Amino acid sequence: MGAARAFAVETLVEWGITARQDDIRLCVSELATNAVLHGVASGREFCLRVVADDELVRIEVRDSGCGQLELPCAVVDADEEGGRGPLLATALSDGFGVTAHAPGKTVWLVFKAVAAV
């Protein structure tokens, strides 16, 4: 997940986007972790894509898994070891979605983040 986080932040810096880097880095980590744990068959990888325009940054993580991302309810049992990542990612982002593919899916988040002038 470290390589995915580094790629995202380095790309944002190259584009002059400094706003929301911490939120984006955390969400990249959560989506990449979810892809590895739940969406990628053994021997396969996931793909991270970062796209930006004048107002938005969009991160996309595509995997080959057939499962759909299910958001947990707003309250997660304190004894549970996982399940907070998607909830956290959707809370930090300004938009969220899942695009189905054959095979797999792309989970995406958007962030309002303007490049520094």
C-alpha positions in Angstrom: 0.0 0.0 0.0 3.0 2.3 0.5 3.7 2.4 -3.2 0.1 3.3 -4.0 0.1 6.1 -1.4 3.5 7.4 -2.6 2.3 7.4 -6.2 -0.8 9.3 -5.4 1.0 12.0 -3.4 3.9 12.4 -5.8 1.3 12.8 -8.7 -0.6 15.5 -6.7 2.6 17.4 -5.9 3.7 17.2 -9.6 0.3 18.7 -10.5 0.6 21.4 -7.8 -2.3 20.1 -5.8 -1.5 20.4 -2.1 -5.0 20.6 -0.7 -6.5 17.4 0.8 -3.3 15.4 0.4 -3.7 13.7 3.8 -7.3 12.7 3.0 -6.4 11.4 -0.4 -3.4 9.5 0.9 -5.5 7.8 3.6 -8.3 7.0 1.2 -5.9 5.5 -1.4 -4.5 3.3 1.4 -8.0 2.2 2.4 -9.2 1.4 -1.2 -5.9 -0.4 -2.0 -6.1 -2.5 1.1 -9.7 -3.4 0.4 -8.7 -4.4 -3.2 -5.9 -6.7 -1.9 -7.9 -8.2 0.9 -11.2 -8.6 -0.8 -11.0 -7.9 -4.6 -7.9 -9.5 -6.0 -7.5 -13.2 -6.7 -4.2 -14.8 -5.8 -1.5 -13.9 -8.3 -3.3 -10.8 -9.5 -2.9 -7.1 -8.8 -5.0 -3.9 -8.6 -4.7 -0.7 -10.6 -4.7 2.8 -9.0 -5.6 5.7 -11.2 -5.4 9.4 -10.2 -7.2 12.0 -12.4 -7.6 15.7 -11.8 -9.2 18.7 -13.4 -9.6 22.3 -12.3 -11.7 21.5 -9.2 -11.7 17.8 -8.5 -9.3 14.9 -7.8 -10.6 11.5 -8.6 -8.9 8.3 -7.3 -9.9 5.0 -8.7 -8.9 1.5 -7.6 -9.7 -1.3 -10.0 -9.5 -5.0 -9.1 -10.6 -8.3 -10.7 -12.8 -9.5 -7.8 -16.4 -10.2 -8.3 -17.6 -8.9 -5.0 -19.3 -5.5 -4.5 -18.1 -3.0 -2.0 -20.5 -2.9 0.8 -20.5 0.1 3.1 -20.9 -0.7 6.8 -23.5 1.0 8.8 -22.5 4.3 10.5 -21.8 2.4 13.7 -19.1 -0.3 13.7 -18.8 -2.6 16.7 -15.8 -1.6 18.8 -14.7 -5.3 19.0 -14.6 -5.7 15.2 -11.1 -5.6 13.7 -12.0 -4.2 10.3 -14.8 -2.6 8.4 -14.0 1.0 9.0 -12.0 1.7 5.9 -14.9 2.2 3.4 -16.9 4.2 6.0 -13.9 6.4 6.6 -13.1 6.8 2.9 -16.7 7.8 2.0 -16.8 10.2 5.0 -13.6 12.0 3.9 -14.4 12.2 0.2 -16.9 14.4 -1.7 -18.2 11.6 -3.8 -18.1 7.9 -4.1 -19.1 5.2 -6.5 -18.5 1.7 -7.9 -18.3 0.8 -11.6 -18.8 -2.8 -12.4 -16.6 -4.5 -15.1 -16.3 -8.0 -16.4 -14.3 -9.1 -14.5 -14.0 -6.9 -11.5 -15.0 -3.4 -10.4 -13.6 0.1 -10.0 -14.2 1.8 -6.7 -13.8 5.6 -7.0 -13.7 8.7 -4.8 -13.7 12.4 -5.7 -12.2 15.2 -3.7 -12.7 19.0 -4.1 -9.1 20.1 -4.4 -7.8 23.0 -6.5 -4.2 23.2 -7.7 -2.1 26.0 -6.2 -1.5 28.9 -8.5 
